[in-house]
């Protein structure tokens, strides 16, 4: 394929806009979304639709001096470069942090964006941070955006990948076998089938990223990977059977390894992705090396969903202090995947 054909095909994928649900408006989601779009505006011809409160976005865009040419988006009209879709009632100008109307609106915006992605209107959704405690307090049954979007899509075979790179350009990629589970329930929630799915999706993610290989390392659950059953039996009864089953399918997967040493070898390049058994086992090292560049990518959905890997940061919201690096990384990954 010649260069002109490649450029034409790349432009074609952006005929459908990237959707951004702006998250909790009393947090940094709207700010990092606008800053990220400003940073990306000169890179390609991608178009974007911000799903959220229109008045708040216009005021923030003007107040922080970002200056994006924001326009109202309708599915029946021409798509602006930077559109706003407001599917819920307008919010008050200065609502309290994490208030019920704000939390409920954030849920509505995620749902709207996901449904439109499912219907083929958008090429991807990037979700800005929400506050889980505020959403539950507002009366919603809510575990996390990943679980909510998976349910909307009707996808039971999904997994959360967190990835990011350090200042030297070294990547760390982690797929979680369990997600938002209290630590005392991890062992009972961990199953061989969940680990097999995480390994399978981790392998496919490496292929989707067009990495030269898809070498997966699997963490043990217990200290020292259980020491042959002396410090826990999950490695013998649950994790190793999953690794062996995936090896028999031809996947390049290894483990289980003691997590305290494994990440050193992954970080220096011996493996391409880690399957971690629970949330903090995988995310502590990821955030240690790529806190400002971390991306949350939901694997196994029928559409692309990425997210910045940080929270609402109420203490600095709307002050112009929020770092958009993670949102920029999430946008770029969404566009990279859409282009392929």
VEXDREN-2710 file (C-alpha; in Angstrom, 1 decimal):
% VEXDREN-2710
k/r/px/py/pz
1/UNK/0.0/0.0/0.0
2/UNK/1.4/3.4/-1.0
3/UNK/1.6/6.4/1.3
4/UNK/-1.3/8.2/-0.2
5/UNK/-3.6/5.2/0.1
6/UNK/-2.5/4.7/3.8
7/UNK/-3.2/8.4/4.5
8/UNK/-6.7/8.1/2.8
9/UNK/-7.5/5.0/4.8
10/UNK/-6.4/6.7/8.1
11/UNK/-8.6/9.7/7.4
12/UNK/-11.5/7.4/6.6
13/UNK/-11.6/5.9/10.1
14/UNK/-12.2/9.4/11.5
15/UNK/-15.4/9.9/9.6
16/UNK/-17.0/8.7/12.8
17/UNK/-16.2/10.9/15.8
18/UNK/-14.5/9.8/19.0
19/UNK/-16.9/10.2/21.9
20/UNK/-15.7/11.6/25.3
21/UNK/-18.0/11.3/28.3
22/UNK/-16.7/14.2/30.5
23/UNK/-17.3/12.5/33.9
24/UNK/-18.1/14.2/37.1
25/UNK/-18.2/17.9/36.3
26/UNK/-17.1/18.9/39.8
27/UNK/-13.9/16.9/39.2
28/UNK/-11.1/17.4/36.6
29/UNK/-12.8/15.3/33.9
30/UNK/-14.1/18.3/31.8
31/UNK/-10.8/20.2/32.3
32/UNK/-8.5/17.4/31.1
33/UNK/-10.9/16.6/28.3
34/UNK/-10.7/20.1/26.9
35/UNK/-7.0/20.3/27.4
36/UNK/-6.4/17.0/25.7
37/UNK/-8.5/18.0/22.7
38/UNK/-6.6/21.3/22.4
39/UNK/-3.3/19.3/22.5
40/UNK/-4.5/16.9/19.8
41/UNK/-6.3/19.4/17.5
42/UNK/-3.3/19.9/15.2
43/UNK/-2.2/16.3/14.9
44/UNK/-4.9/14.8/12.7
45/UNK/-8.4/15.4/11.4
46/UNK/-10.2/13.4/14.0
47/UNK/-13.5/14.8/15.2
48/UNK/-14.8/14.5/18.8
49/UNK/-18.1/14.7/20.6
50/UNK/-18.1/15.6/24.3
51/UNK/-21.0/14.1/26.1
52/UNK/-21.9/16.3/29.1
53/UNK/-23.3/19.6/30.3
54/UNK/-23.1/22.1/27.5
55/UNK/-23.1/25.3/29.6
56/UNK/-20.4/24.0/31.9
57/UNK/-18.2/23.0/29.0
58/UNK/-18.5/26.4/27.3
59/UNK/-17.9/28.2/30.6
60/UNK/-14.8/26.1/31.4
61/UNK/-13.5/26.4/27.8
62/UNK/-13.7/30.2/28.1
63/UNK/-12.7/30.6/31.7
64/UNK/-9.5/28.5/31.3
65/UNK/-8.6/30.2/28.0
66/UNK/-8.6/26.9/26.1
67/UNK/-10.5/28.4/23.2
68/UNK/-11.8/25.3/21.4
69/UNK/-14.5/26.0/18.8
70/UNK/-17.2/24.0/20.5
71/UNK/-20.5/23.4/18.7
72/UNK/-23.7/21.6/19.5
73/UNK/-23.7/18.0/18.1
74/UNK/-26.8/16.3/16.6
75/UNK/-26.7/12.9/15.0
76/UNK/-28.8/14.1/12.1
77/UNK/-26.6/17.1/11.2
78/UNK/-23.0/17.6/10.1
79/UNK/-20.5/16.6/12.7
80/UNK/-18.5/19.5/14.0
81/UNK/-14.8/19.1/14.8
82/UNK/-15.5/19.6/18.5
83/UNK/-19.1/18.8/19.3
84/UNK/-21.1/18.7/22.5
85/UNK/-24.0/16.3/23.1
86/UNK/-26.1/17.0/26.2
87/UNK/-28.5/14.1/26.7
88/UNK/-29.6/15.1/30.3
89/UNK/-31.1/18.1/31.9
90/UNK/-28.8/21.1/32.5
91/UNK/-27.0/21.1/35.8
92/UNK/-26.7/24.1/38.1
93/UNK/-23.8/26.5/37.4
94/UNK/-21.8/25.6/40.6
95/UNK/-23.0/22.3/42.1
96/UNK/-21.4/20.9/45.2
97/UNK/-18.6/18.4/44.6
98/UNK/-20.0/14.9/44.1
99/UNK/-23.6/15.9/44.5
100/UNK/-26.4/13.5/43.5
101/UNK/-27.5/15.4/40.3
102/UNK/-23.8/15.6/39.2
103/UNK/-23.2/11.9/39.9
104/UNK/-26.4/10.8/38.1
105/UNK/-25.6/12.9/35.1
106/UNK/-22.2/11.4/34.8
107/UNK/-23.8/7.9/34.7
108/UNK/-26.2/9.1/32.0
109/UNK/-23.4/10.4/29.9
110/UNK/-21.4/7.2/30.0
111/UNK/-24.5/5.2/29.1
112/UNK/-25.4/7.5/26.2
113/UNK/-21.9/7.4/24.7
114/UNK/-21.7/3.6/25.1
115/UNK/-25.1/3.0/23.5
116/UNK/-24.1/5.2/20.5
117/UNK/-20.8/3.4/20.1
118/UNK/-22.8/0.1/20.2
119/UNK/-25.0/1.5/17.5
120/UNK/-22.0/2.5/15.3
121/UNK/-22.4/6.2/15.6
122/UNK/-19.0/6.8/17.3
123/UNK/-15.7/5.0/16.6
124/UNK/-14.7/4.9/20.3
125/UNK/-15.6/6.1/23.7
126/UNK/-13.1/7.7/26.1
127/UNK/-14.5/8.0/29.6
128/UNK/-13.4/10.8/32.0
129/UNK/-13.3/10.1/35.8
130/UNK/-16.4/9.6/37.9
131/UNK/-16.8/9.3/41.6
132/UNK/-18.0/5.8/42.5
133/UNK/-19.0/6.8/46.1
134/UNK/-21.0/9.7/44.9
135/UNK/-22.8/7.6/42.3
136/UNK/-23.7/4.9/44.8
137/UNK/-24.8/7.6/47.3
138/UNK/-27.1/9.0/44.5
139/UNK/-28.9/5.6/44.4
140/UNK/-27.3/3.8/41.6
141/UNK/-26.1/0.2/41.7
142/UNK/-22.5/0.9/40.4
143/UNK/-19.2/-1.0/40.7
144/UNK/-17.3/0.9/38.0
145/UNK/-17.4/2.3/34.5
146/UNK/-15.8/-0.9/33.1
147/UNK/-18.5/-3.1/34.6
148/UNK/-21.3/-0.7/33.5
149/UNK/-20.1/-0.4/29.9
150/UNK/-19.7/-4.2/29.7
151/UNK/-23.2/-4.7/30.9
152/UNK/-24.5/-2.1/28.4
153/UNK/-22.7/-3.9/25.6
154/UNK/-23.9/-7.3/26.7
155/UNK/-20.3/-8.4/26.9
156/UNK/-19.6/-11.0/29.6
157/UNK/-16.1/-11.8/28.4
158/UNK/-14.3/-8.6/29.1
159/UNK/-11.2/-7.6/31.1
160/UNK/-9.5/-4.4/32.2
161/UNK/-6.1/-3.6/30.9
162/UNK/-4.0/-0.8/32.3
163/UNK/-1.0/0.3/30.4
164/UNK/1.5/3.2/30.3
165/UNK/5.0/4.1/29.7
166/UNK/7.7/5.8/31.7
167/UNK/9.9/8.8/30.7
168/UNK/12.3/6.4/29.0
169/UNK/9.6/5.0/26.8
170/UNK/9.3/1.6/28.6
171/UNK/5.8/0.2/28.6
172/UNK/4.1/-1.7/31.3
173/UNK/0.8/-3.5/30.5
174/UNK/-1.4/-5.2/33.1
175/UNK/-4.6/-7.2/32.6
176/UNK/-6.7/-7.9/35.8
177/UNK/-8.2/-11.3/36.4
178/UNK/-10.5/-9.7/39.0
179/UNK/-11.3/-6.0/39.2
180/UNK/-13.1/-4.1/41.9
181/UNK/-13.3/-6.9/44.5
182/UNK/-12.6/-6.4/48.2
183/UNK/-9.4/-8.1/49.1
184/UNK/-11.0/-10.6/51.5
185/UNK/-13.2/-11.9/48.6
186/UNK/-10.5/-12.2/45.9
187/UNK/-9.7/-15.9/46.4
188/UNK/-13.3/-17.0/46.2
189/UNK/-14.0/-14.7/43.2
190/UNK/-10.9/-15.9/41.3
191/UNK/-11.6/-18.8/38.9
192/UNK/-9.6/-20.7/36.3
193/UNK/-12.0/-19.5/33.6
194/UNK/-11.4/-15.8/34.6
195/UNK/-7.7/-16.3/34.4
196/UNK/-7.9/-18.1/31.1
197/UNK/-10.0/-15.2/29.7
198/UNK/-7.5/-12.6/31.0
199/UNK/-4.7/-14.5/29.3
200/UNK/-6.6/-14.8/26.1
201/UNK/-7.6/-11.1/26.0
202/UNK/-4.0/-10.0/27.0
203/UNK/-2.7/-12.0/24.1
204/UNK/-5.2/-10.5/21.7
205/UNK/-4.4/-7.0/23.0
206/UNK/-0.7/-7.4/22.1
207/UNK/-1.8/-8.4/18.6
208/UNK/-4.2/-5.4/18.4
209/UNK/-1.3/-3.1/19.4
210/UNK/0.8/-4.8/16.7
211/UNK/3.6/-5.8/19.1
212/UNK/6.2/-8.2/17.6
213/UNK/5.2/-10.9/20.1
214/UNK/2.5/-11.6/22.7
215/UNK/4.4/-13.1/25.7
216/UNK/2.2/-13.1/28.8
217/UNK/3.4/-13.5/32.4
218/UNK/0.9/-14.6/35.1
219/UNK/1.2/-13.5/38.7
220/UNK/0.6/-15.9/41.6
221/UNK/-2.0/-14.8/44.2
222/UNK/0.0/-15.6/47.4
223/UNK/3.4/-14.5/48.6
224/UNK/6.2/-16.4/46.7
225/UNK/3.4/-17.8/44.4
226/UNK/2.3/-20.1/47.3
227/UNK/5.6/-21.9/47.7
228/UNK/4.3/-25.1/46.3
229/UNK/1.1/-25.1/48.4
230/UNK/2.8/-24.2/51.8
231/UNK/1.6/-20.6/51.6
232/UNK/-1.7/-21.0/49.8
233/UNK/-3.1/-23.4/47.3
234/UNK/-4.7/-21.2/44.6
235/UNK/-1.6/-21.4/42.4
236/UNK/-1.9/-25.2/42.3
237/UNK/-5.7/-25.4/42.1
238/UNK/-6.7/-22.4/40.1
239/UNK/-3.9/-20.5/38.4
240/UNK/-1.6/-23.2/37.0
241/UNK/-4.5/-25.1/35.3
242/UNK/-5.4/-21.8/33.5
243/UNK/-1.8/-21.3/32.3
244/UNK/-1.4/-24.9/31.2
245/UNK/-4.8/-24.8/29.3
246/UNK/-3.7/-21.6/27.4
247/UNK/-0.3/-23.1/26.7
248/UNK/-2.0/-26.1/25.1
249/UNK/-3.9/-23.6/22.9
250/UNK/-0.5/-22.3/21.6
251/UNK/-0.4/-19.1/23.6
252/UNK/3.0/-17.8/24.8
253/UNK/2.1/-17.7/28.5
254/UNK/4.2/-18.4/31.6
255/UNK/3.8/-18.6/35.3
256/UNK/2.5/-18.3/37.9
257/UNK/5.3/-16.2/39.2
258/UNK/5.8/-14.5/42.6
259/UNK/4.5/-11.0/41.9
260/UNK/7.1/-9.2/44.0
261/UNK/9.8/-10.2/41.5
262/UNK/7.9/-10.6/38.3
263/UNK/7.3/-6.9/37.6
264/UNK/11.1/-6.3/37.5
265/UNK/11.5/-8.8/34.6
266/UNK/8.4/-7.5/32.8
267/UNK/9.7/-3.9/33.1
268/UNK/13.0/-4.8/31.6
269/UNK/11.3/-6.4/28.6
270/UNK/11.2/-10.2/29.2
271/UNK/7.4/-10.2/28.9
272/UNK/4.9/-8.0/27.1
273/UNK/2.0/-8.1/29.5
274/UNK/1.2/-9.2/33.0
275/UNK/-2.0/-10.9/34.1
276/UNK/-2.5/-9.9/37.8
277/UNK/-4.9/-11.6/40.1
278/UNK/-6.4/-8.5/41.7
279/UNK/-6.6/-4.8/41.4
280/UNK/-3.8/-3.4/43.5
281/UNK/-1.4/-6.2/42.7
282/UNK/-1.4/-4.9/39.1
283/UNK/-2.0/-1.2/39.5
284/UNK/0.5/-0.3/42.2
285/UNK/3.5/-1.0/39.9
286/UNK/1.7/0.4/36.9
287/UNK/1.0/3.7/38.6
288/UNK/4.5/3.8/40.1
289/UNK/6.1/3.9/36.6
290/UNK/3.4/5.6/34.5
291/UNK/1.1/7.6/36.9
292/UNK/0.7/10.5/34.5
293/UNK/0.5/8.4/31.3
294/UNK/-1.7/5.5/32.5
295/UNK/-4.6/4.3/30.3
296/UNK/-7.5/2.0/31.2
297/UNK/-8.5/-0.1/28.1
298/UNK/-11.5/-2.4/28.3
299/UNK/-10.7/-5.6/26.4
300/UNK/-13.4/-7.7/24.9
301/UNK/-16.0/-5.1/24.1
302/UNK/-17.6/-4.8/20.6
303/UNK/-16.3/-1.2/20.5
304/UNK/-13.3/0.7/21.7
305/UNK/-13.3/2.1/25.2
306/UNK/-10.3/3.8/26.9
307/UNK/-10.0/6.0/30.0
308/UNK/-7.4/8.1/31.8
309/UNK/-6.1/6.2/34.8
310/UNK/-6.8/8.8/37.6
311/UNK/-9.7/10.0/39.7
312/UNK/-11.8/13.2/40.0
313/UNK/-9.3/15.2/42.0
314/UNK/-11.9/17.5/43.4
315/UNK/-9.3/19.6/45.2
316/UNK/-7.9/21.1/41.9
317/UNK/-10.9/20.9/39.7
318/UNK/-11.5/23.9/37.4
319/UNK/-8.3/25.7/38.5
320/UNK/-6.3/25.0/35.4
321/UNK/-3.9/22.8/37.4
322/UNK/-5.0/19.3/36.1
323/UNK/-2.5/17.4/34.1
324/UNK/-4.1/16.1/30.8
325/UNK/-1.3/13.6/30.0
326/UNK/-3.3/10.5/30.9
327/UNK/-6.3/11.8/28.9
328/UNK/-4.1/12.5/25.9
329/UNK/-2.7/9.0/26.1
330/UNK/-6.2/7.5/26.3
331/UNK/-7.3/9.6/23.3
332/UNK/-4.3/8.5/21.3
333/UNK/-4.8/4.8/22.1
334/UNK/-8.4/5.1/21.1
335/UNK/-7.5/6.6/17.8
336/UNK/-4.6/4.1/17.2
337/UNK/-7.0/1.2/17.7
338/UNK/-9.7/2.8/15.6
339/UNK/-7.3/3.3/12.7
340/UNK/-6.5/-0.4/12.8
END
